[in-house]
Amino acid sequence: QVQLVESGGGLVLPGGSLRLSCAASGRPFSRYAMGWFRQAPGKEREFVASIMWSGKRTTYRDSVKGRFTISRDNAANTVYLQMNNLRPEDTGDYFCASERHANGLGTRAIDFVYFGQGTRVTVSS
């Protein structure tokens, strides 16, 4: 059984930073790309970032480029999302996800087959 467990969310002031973690189990972690999605209240889930199985390729949505960094530690079966210079519009539930196909690097929810339960990020003064 595949499990993805996110942590690291919380309340932060605008301009602040948070580091999200996602611990994965139940699947050969190092074979699949991992991604982060978010969902703001009343809005649809949207892609944030993804990282290839090797960590050598990453992709981001435009609004987080230069502020967020996705990384992974295959030995620890963990993917991270470092979020700097946070803005109120970054508020939402953040979900990590595991790619459907080995060697992929998806950017759509349909590209991912497993999602965690989410961790809440609130950016507010």
Salt bridges, closest charged atoms under 4 A:
GLU46 OE2 - ARG38 NE 2.65
GLU46 OE1 - ARG61 NH2 3.51
ASP62 OD1 - LYS65 NZ 3.01
ASP90 OD1 - ARG38 NH1 2.93
ASP90 OD2 - ARG67 NH1 2.76
ASP93 OD1 - ARG120 NE 2.68
ASP111 OD1 - ARG108 NH2 2.81
